[in-house]
Amino acid sequence: LLCLEERLSPLVFSALEEDSQMSRLLACRSLSATLKLIGTSLHHEALNKIYPELLKRLDDSSEEVRIVAMQAVGLWLSSLTKDYNPELYAPHLQLLFQQLLLHLDDPDSSVQDQVLEVLKKGSSLHPSLLQREAEAVRDKQRSPLHCDLLLQHISSLPTETLQH
């Protein structure tokens, strides 16, 4: 499966950029399936190539593509194992958190709820970084409600998790 993923990745990434909504949707679903099946076996560099492509699809014109892309981001976070060093990969996590926090302010409350759940899932990776990023955007959002819920969640994490 890992060899297959290596060969298919360029094709899937290319399909994410297609004009066809169906191509983009199927590409997001392919990435989701890949992450479900072998995500924890993927090398960190391979994983770090996937999330920026998914983040682009969070701005897709298709609501369905956006939803599947957000689900795939959640699966990406679930694919990170204990040997994914949050300090070493902090720039990747910072970009991911910043982009997700933008979507936490989406006009659609169902998108906000979905983003909040994904951010909660990712909060244990580098809680202090996410806390700083959330605090930085809190007052710039239409409503601070989801940011406050996220910050509340981060503060409820066990203290050994917060020492990243």
N, C-alpha and C positions, 0 to 999 in steps of 0.2 A: 504493500500500500504506500509506503514511503517513496519508493521509486516512481510509482504511478503519480503520486502527488507532485513530485519534482518535475515530471514531464508535462503534467496538466496545468500547473500553476500559471505559466505564461499565457496559455489559452484562456483560462478562467479570468485572469486579470484583464486580458484584452476584451473579453465579453462584458466586463463591468463597464466599459467605456462605449459600448455599442449604442446606436440610436434606438434600437429596438428595446422596448420595455421588457419584453419576454426574455431577451438575452441577458439583460441586467439582472432580472429576477432569478433566472436559472443559475447565473453565475453566483449570486448571493447564496442560493440554496446549495450549490455545489461546495462553496466554502464552508457553509454550516455543516454539511455532511462530513466533509473532510475533518473539520475540527472535532465533531462528535466521535468519529472513528479513530483518528490518530493524532488529535491535537496535542495530547500530553507526550507523544513520542517525537513531535517535531522539534528540530533544533531551534534555539532562541532566535537565531538570525532569520530563519524561515518564518517564524511567528511574527517577528517584527516587520516583515514585509507585507503581512496580511492586513494588519489593523488599519494602516493608512488608506488602503484601497476601500475598506469597509466604511471608514469615516467619510470618504467622498460620497458614498451612496446615501448617507444620512441626509443629504441635500437634494436627493433625487426628486424629479417631478412626479414620480409615481409613489403614492402612499404605500402601496403593497411592497415595493422595493425598499422603501425606508424602514418598514416594520421588519422585514426579513433581515436587512442589514443590521438593525439594532439587535435582533436576536443573535446574529452571528457575532457581534461584538461581545455579547454576554458569553457565548461559547468560547470566544478567544480568551476572555479572562479566566474561564474555567480550565483552559488548556495550560495555564501557567503553573508549573510545578514548583516545589520548594527550592529547586536550584535556579530559579529565575531570580537573579539578584536585583532587588528593587533600587538599590543605590546605583549600581552599574547602569541599569536601564532607566534611571530616573527621567532622562530627557524624553524617552518614548512614553513613559507613563504620564509625564506632564502634558505632552501634546494630546494624548488620549483624553485625559481628564479635562483639559481646556475645551476640547471640541465637544465632549459630552455635556459639559456645563453650559455651553451655548445652546444646545438642544434641550436642556432642562428648562429653558425659557421659551420653548416652542409655544405658539398660540393654541395648539391642540393639547388639551389636558391629558388625553390618553398617551400621547407621545411623552409628555412630561413624566407621567407615572412610569412608563417603560424605561425612560432614561434614569429615573431615580433608582429603580430596581437594579439596573446595570451598574450604576455608580456605587450602590451599596455593596454589590458583589465585589467590585474592584477596590473598595475602601480598605480592605485588610492588607492589600499589597503594599501600600505606602500611605498610611493614614495621615501623617503629618503633611505630606505634599498635597493630598486631596483637600485637606482642611484649609491649607493656605490658599489654594486655588478657588475653593468655594467661597471663602471669606472675601477674596478679591473681587468676585463678581456679584456677590449677594445684593448689594445696593444698586446694581446696574440692571437687575432683572425686573420685569413687569410686576411680579409678585415674589417676595422672598420665601414664600411658603415651602416650596420644594427644596430650596437651599437650606432652609432651617431644619427641615426633616432630615436632610443628608447630614448636616452638622451634628444634629442630635444623635443620629446613628453612629457617626464616627466617635463621638464622646462616650458612647456606650460600649465601645470595643474594649476588650481586655487590655490592661496597661502594657503588657509585654508586646502586644501588637503595635502600640503607639510609639514605640521607641525606635522605629526605622529612621 
